[in-house]
Amino acid sequence: MGLQISISDSIVQAIRLPEQRIEQELLQELAIALYAQDILSFGKARELAQMDKYEFGQLLGRRGVLRHYGGEELDDDLNYARS
């Protein structure tokens, strides 16, 4: 199941970004917002943002969003480091 969100042309035209960057930037903004509100896990948020773990972690840091880091995330990081 997928989800499409409709954004009016007037809003898309008002976004001050090159047209080819709009979709990616909106996905990143949505991912940051949902992660910050603890609605999405780090892994799912970075997947939504279409970024790897490092890139998404760096993006969160630049935005001042603290990582939600628990036992599950520690296990994921350890498994990632071992691979």
DSSP file with accessible surface (Angstrom, degrees, kcal/mol):
  #  RESIDUE AA STRUCTURE BP1 BP2  ACC     N-H-->O    O-->H-N    N-H-->O    O-->H-N    TCO  KAPPA ALPHA  PHI   PSI    X-CA   Y-CA   Z-CA
    1    1 A M              0   0  237      0, 0.0     2,-0.3     0, 0.0     0, 0.0   0.000 360.0 360.0 360.0 130.6    0.0    0.0    0.0
    2    2 A G        -     0   0   71      2,-0.0     2,-0.4     0, 0.0     0, 0.0  -0.729 360.0-139.4-116.1 172.3    1.3    3.4   -0.9
    3    3 A L        -     0   0  149     -2,-0.3     2,-0.4     2,-0.0     0, 0.0  -0.999   7.6-161.6-136.6 133.0    0.1    6.9   -0.2
    4    4 A Q        -     0   0  188     -2,-0.4     2,-0.5     2,-0.0    -2,-0.0  -0.951   7.0-155.8-113.4 137.4    0.0    9.9   -2.5
    5    5 A I        -     0   0  118     -2,-0.4     2,-0.5     2,-0.0    -2,-0.0  -0.947  11.4-141.4-111.9 131.2   -0.3   13.4   -1.1
    6    6 A S        -     0   0  120     -2,-0.5     2,-0.5     0, 0.0    -2,-0.0  -0.794  17.1-174.3 -95.8 127.4   -1.8   16.1   -3.3
    7    7 A I        -     0   0   66     -2,-0.5     5,-0.1     3,-0.0    -2,-0.0  -0.989  30.0-113.6-121.0 127.3   -0.2   19.5   -3.1
    8    8 A S     >  -     0   0   57     -2,-0.5     4,-2.4     1,-0.1     3,-0.5  -0.161  20.8-118.2 -61.8 152.3   -1.8   22.3   -5.1
    9    9 A D  H  > S+     0   0  124      1,-0.2     4,-2.9     2,-0.2     5,-0.2   0.862 113.2  59.2 -58.0 -36.9    0.1   23.9   -7.9
   10   10 A S  H  > S+     0   0   81      1,-0.2     4,-1.1     2,-0.2    -1,-0.2   0.884 108.6  44.4 -64.4 -35.2    0.0   27.3   -6.2
   11   11 A I  H  > S+     0   0   93     -3,-0.5     4,-1.0     2,-0.2     3,-0.3   0.928 112.6  50.6 -73.2 -44.4    1.9   25.8   -3.2
   12   12 A V  H >< S+     0   0   48     -4,-2.4     3,-0.9     1,-0.2    -2,-0.2   0.929 111.4  49.2 -58.5 -42.5    4.4   23.9   -5.3
   13   13 A Q  H 3< S+     0   0  159     -4,-2.9    -1,-0.2     1,-0.2    -2,-0.2   0.801 107.0  56.3 -67.9 -27.0    5.1   27.1   -7.3
   14   14 A A  H 3< S+     0   0   68     -4,-1.1     2,-0.4    -3,-0.3    -1,-0.2   0.663  81.5 102.9 -79.7 -15.6    5.6   29.0   -4.1
   15   15 A I  S << S-     0   0   44     -4,-1.0     2,-2.0    -3,-0.9     7,-0.1  -0.553  73.1-138.3 -71.1 123.9    8.3   26.6   -2.8
   16   16 A R        +     0   0  241     -2,-0.4    -1,-0.1     6,-0.0    -2,-0.1  -0.434  66.7  97.7 -87.7  65.2   11.6   28.4   -3.4
   17   17 A L  S    S-     0   0   54     -2,-2.0     5,-0.1     0, 0.0    -2,-0.0  -0.977  85.1 -87.3-141.2 154.9   13.5   25.4   -4.7
   18   18 A P    >>  -     0   0   59      0, 0.0     3,-2.2     0, 0.0     4,-0.8  -0.363  45.3-115.6 -59.9 142.9   14.5   24.2   -8.1
   19   19 A E  H >> S+     0   0  167      1,-0.3     3,-0.9     2,-0.2     4,-0.5   0.853 113.2  58.6 -52.6 -38.7   11.7   22.0   -9.4
   20   20 A Q  H 34 S+     0   0  162      1,-0.2     4,-0.3     2,-0.1    -1,-0.3   0.658 108.3  46.6 -70.5 -12.7   13.9   18.9   -9.5
   21   21 A R  H <> S+     0   0  112     -3,-2.2     4,-2.5     2,-0.1     5,-0.2   0.576  87.6  87.5-101.4 -10.9   14.6   19.2   -5.7
   22   22 A I  H <X S+     0   0   18     -3,-0.9     4,-2.6    -4,-0.8     5,-0.2   0.932  88.6  45.7 -60.6 -51.5   11.1   19.8   -4.4
   23   23 A E  H  X S+     0   0  143     -4,-0.5     4,-2.4     1,-0.2    -1,-0.2   0.939 115.3  46.9 -59.7 -47.1   10.0   16.2   -4.0
   24   24 A Q  H  > S+     0   0   56     -4,-0.3     4,-2.2     1,-0.2    -1,-0.2   0.919 113.2  48.9 -61.8 -43.5   13.2   15.1   -2.2
   25   25 A E  H  X S+     0   0   43     -4,-2.5     4,-2.6     1,-0.2    -1,-0.2   0.907 111.0  49.9 -64.4 -40.8   13.2   18.1    0.1
   26   26 A L  H  X S+     0   0   66     -4,-2.6     4,-2.5    -5,-0.2    -1,-0.2   0.903 109.7  51.1 -65.8 -39.8    9.5   17.6    1.0
   27   27 A L  H  X S+     0   0   36     -4,-2.4     4,-2.5    -5,-0.2    -2,-0.2   0.916 111.7  47.9 -62.4 -41.6   10.2   13.9    1.8
   28   28 A Q  H  X S+     0   0   27     -4,-2.2     4,-2.7     2,-0.2    -2,-0.2   0.928 111.5  49.6 -65.4 -42.6   13.1   14.9    4.0
   29   29 A E  H  X S+     0   0   76     -4,-2.6     4,-2.4     2,-0.2    -2,-0.2   0.911 112.4  47.7 -63.3 -41.8   11.1   17.5    5.8
   30   30 A L  H  X S+     0   0   68     -4,-2.5     4,-2.7     2,-0.2     5,-0.3   0.929 111.6  50.5 -64.1 -43.5    8.3   15.1    6.4
   31   31 A A  H  X S+     0   0    0     -4,-2.5     4,-2.3    -5,-0.2     5,-0.2   0.922 111.3  48.2 -61.6 -43.9   10.7   12.4    7.7
   32   32 A I  H  X S+     0   0   12     -4,-2.7     4,-2.9     2,-0.2    -1,-0.2   0.941 113.2  47.7 -61.8 -47.5   12.3   14.9   10.1
   33   33 A A  H  X S+     0   0   39     -4,-2.4     4,-1.6     1,-0.2    -2,-0.2   0.924 113.6  46.3 -62.6 -44.6    9.0   16.1   11.5
   34   34 A L  H  <>S+     0   0   40     -4,-2.7     5,-3.0     2,-0.2     6,-1.4   0.878 115.1  47.1 -68.9 -35.7    7.6   12.5   12.0
   35   35 A Y  H ><5S+     0   0    2     -4,-2.3     3,-2.1    -5,-0.3    -2,-0.2   0.940 109.4  53.0 -68.2 -45.5   10.8   11.4   13.6
   36   36 A A  H 3<5S+     0   0   49     -4,-2.9    -2,-0.2     1,-0.3    -1,-0.2   0.833 110.4  48.4 -60.6 -31.5   11.0   14.4   15.9
   37   37 A Q  T 3<5S-     0   0  129     -4,-1.6    -1,-0.3    -5,-0.2    -2,-0.2   0.343 115.3-118.0 -89.4   5.2    7.4   13.7   17.1
   38   38 A D  T < 5S+     0   0  116     -3,-2.1    -3,-0.2     2,-0.2    -2,-0.1   0.801  82.3 121.5  61.4  31.7    8.3   10.0   17.6
   39   39 A I  S   <S+     0   0  104     -5,-3.0     2,-0.4     1,-0.2    -4,-0.2   0.791  74.2  34.4 -89.7 -34.1    5.8    9.0   15.0
   40   40 A L  S    S-     0   0   45     -6,-1.4    -1,-0.2    -9,-0.2    -2,-0.2  -0.942  85.4-120.3-120.0 145.3    8.4    7.2   12.9
   41   41 A S     >  -     0   0   57     -2,-0.4     4,-2.7    -3,-0.1     5,-0.2  -0.265  35.3-103.5 -69.9 167.1   11.5    5.3   14.0
   42   42 A F  H  > S+     0   0    9     26,-0.2     4,-2.8     1,-0.2     5,-0.3   0.935 121.4  50.7 -57.8 -46.5   14.9    6.4   12.8
   43   43 A G  H  > S+     0   0   31      1,-0.2     4,-1.7     2,-0.2    -1,-0.2   0.908 113.8  42.5 -62.0 -44.5   15.1    3.6   10.3
   44   44 A K  H  > S+     0   0  111      2,-0.2     4,-2.4     1,-0.2    -1,-0.2   0.875 113.9  52.3 -71.9 -35.5   11.7    4.3    8.8
   45   45 A A  H  X S+     0   0    0     -4,-2.7     4,-2.5     2,-0.2    -2,-0.2   0.930 110.5  47.0 -65.7 -43.5   12.3    8.1    8.8
   46   46 A R  H  X>S+     0   0   78     -4,-2.8     5,-2.4    -5,-0.2     4,-0.5   0.871 111.0  53.1 -67.8 -31.4   15.6    7.7    7.0
   47   47 A E  H ><5S+     0   0  111     -4,-1.7     3,-0.9    -5,-0.3    -2,-0.2   0.932 109.5  48.1 -65.9 -43.9   13.9    5.4    4.5
   48   48 A L  H 3<5S+     0   0   50     -4,-2.4    -2,-0.2     1,-0.3    -1,-0.2   0.903 111.9  49.5 -61.2 -40.4   11.2    8.0    3.9
   49   49 A A  H 3<5S-     0   0    0     -4,-2.5    -1,-0.3    -5,-0.2    -2,-0.2   0.579 109.2-129.1 -74.8  -8.8   13.9   10.6    3.4
   50   50 A Q  T <<5 +     0   0  122     -3,-0.9     2,-0.3    -4,-0.5    -3,-0.2   0.922  65.8 125.7  58.4  47.7   15.7    8.2    1.0
   51   51 A M      < -     0   0   23     -5,-2.4    -1,-0.2    -6,-0.1    -2,-0.1  -0.922  62.1-112.1-131.0 156.7   18.9    8.7    2.9
   52   52 A D     >  -     0   0   77     -2,-0.3     4,-2.6    -3,-0.1     5,-0.3  -0.309  43.2 -95.3 -80.7 173.6   21.4    6.3    4.5
   53   53 A K  H  > S+     0   0   47      1,-0.2     4,-2.4     2,-0.2     5,-0.2   0.906 123.3  47.2 -58.0 -44.3   21.9    6.2    8.2
   54   54 A Y  H  > S+     0   0  158      2,-0.2     4,-2.5     1,-0.2    -1,-0.2   0.941 112.8  47.8 -64.7 -48.5   24.8    8.5    8.3
   55   55 A E  H  > S+     0   0   90      1,-0.2     4,-2.4     2,-0.2    -1,-0.2   0.917 114.1  46.4 -60.3 -44.8   23.3   11.1    6.0
   56   56 A F  H  X S+     0   0    0     -4,-2.6     4,-2.7     2,-0.2    -1,-0.2   0.907 111.3  52.0 -67.8 -39.4   20.0   11.2    7.9
   57   57 A G  H  X S+     0   0   20     -4,-2.4     4,-2.1    -5,-0.3    -1,-0.2   0.912 110.7  48.8 -60.4 -41.3   21.8   11.4   11.3
   58   58 A Q  H  X S+     0   0   88     -4,-2.5     4,-2.5     2,-0.2    -2,-0.2   0.912 109.9  51.7 -65.0 -40.6   23.8   14.3   10.0
   59   59 A L  H  X S+     0   0    5     -4,-2.4     4,-1.6     1,-0.2    -2,-0.2   0.926 109.3  49.7 -62.6 -44.5   20.6   16.0    8.7
   60   60 A L  H  X>S+     0   0    1     -4,-2.7     5,-2.7     1,-0.2     4,-0.5   0.916 110.4  51.4 -60.3 -41.7   19.0   15.6   12.1
   61   61 A G  H ><5S+     0   0   54     -4,-2.1     3,-1.1     1,-0.2    -2,-0.2   0.916 107.6  51.3 -62.2 -43.5   22.1   17.1   13.8
   62   62 A R  H 3<5S+     0   0  169     -4,-2.5    -1,-0.2     1,-0.3    -2,-0.2   0.826 112.8  47.3 -62.9 -30.3   22.0   20.1   11.5
   63   63 A R  H 3<5S-     0   0  109     -4,-1.6    -1,-0.3    -5,-0.2    -2,-0.2   0.455 114.2-117.5 -89.5  -3.9   18.4   20.6   12.4
   64   64 A G  T <<5 +     0   0   61     -3,-1.1     2,-0.6    -4,-0.5    -3,-0.2   0.749  61.9 149.9  75.3  22.6   19.0   20.2   16.1
   65   65 A V      < -     0   0   28     -5,-2.7    -1,-0.3    -6,-0.2     2,-0.2  -0.803  42.6-133.2 -91.7 121.6   16.8   17.1   16.4
   66   66 A L        -     0   0  144     -2,-0.6     2,-0.2    -3,-0.1    -5,-0.0  -0.484  21.0-112.8 -74.5 142.9   17.9   14.8   19.1
   67   67 A R        -     0   0   91     -2,-0.2     2,-0.9     1,-0.1    -1,-0.1  -0.515  16.2-134.3 -73.1 139.0   18.2   11.1   18.3
   68   68 A H        -     0   0   59     -2,-0.2     2,-0.6   -33,-0.0   -26,-0.2  -0.864  36.6-178.0 -89.7 104.2   15.8    8.8   20.1
   69   69 A Y        +     0   0  116     -2,-0.9     2,-0.2     4,-0.1    -2,-0.0  -0.924  12.8 144.3-120.4 113.8   18.4    6.2   21.1
   70   70 A G     >  -     0   0   33     -2,-0.6     4,-2.3     0, 0.0     5,-0.2  -0.578  64.2 -70.2-129.0-166.0   17.4    3.0   23.0
   71   71 A G  H  > S+     0   0   52      1,-0.2     4,-2.5     2,-0.2     5,-0.2   0.870 127.2  52.9 -60.2 -40.7   18.3   -0.6   23.2
   72   72 A E  H  > S+     0   0  137      1,-0.2     4,-2.4     2,-0.2    -1,-0.2   0.921 110.2  47.7 -63.6 -43.3   16.9   -1.5   19.8
   73   73 A E  H  > S+     0   0   40      2,-0.2     4,-2.6     1,-0.2    -2,-0.2   0.888 110.0  53.2 -64.9 -38.1   18.9    1.3   18.1
   74   74 A L  H  X S+     0   0   77     -4,-2.3     4,-2.7     2,-0.2    -2,-0.2   0.938 109.5  48.5 -61.1 -45.8   22.0    0.2   19.9
   75   75 A D  H  X S+     0   0   94     -4,-2.5     4,-2.6     1,-0.2     5,-0.2   0.920 111.4  50.2 -60.1 -44.0   21.5   -3.4   18.6
   76   76 A D  H  X S+     0   0   77     -4,-2.4     4,-2.5     1,-0.2    -1,-0.2   0.923 112.1  47.6 -59.8 -44.8   21.0   -2.1   15.1
   77   77 A D  H  X S+     0   0   45     -4,-2.6     4,-2.5     2,-0.2    -2,-0.2   0.900 111.9  49.3 -65.7 -39.9   24.2    0.0   15.2
   78   78 A L  H  X S+     0   0   67     -4,-2.7     4,-1.8     2,-0.2    -1,-0.2   0.918 112.4  47.7 -65.2 -42.9   26.2   -2.8   16.6
   79   79 A N  H  X S+     0   0   94     -4,-2.6     4,-0.9    -5,-0.2    -2,-0.2   0.906 112.6  49.7 -63.2 -40.5   24.9   -5.2   13.9
   80   80 A Y  H >< S+     0   0  148     -4,-2.5     3,-0.6    -5,-0.2    -2,-0.2   0.916 110.0  50.7 -64.2 -42.2   25.7   -2.5   11.3
   81   81 A A  H 3< S+     0   0   80     -4,-2.5    -1,-0.2     1,-0.2    -2,-0.2   0.838 109.6  51.2 -66.1 -32.0   29.2   -2.0   12.6
   82   82 A R  H 3<        0   0  181     -4,-1.8    -1,-0.2    -5,-0.2    -2,-0.2   0.663 360.0 360.0 -79.1 -18.8   29.9   -5.7   12.5
   83   83 A S    <<        0   0  126     -4,-0.9    -3,-0.0    -3,-0.6    -4,-0.0  -0.247 360.0 360.0 -87.3 360.0   28.8   -6.1    8.9
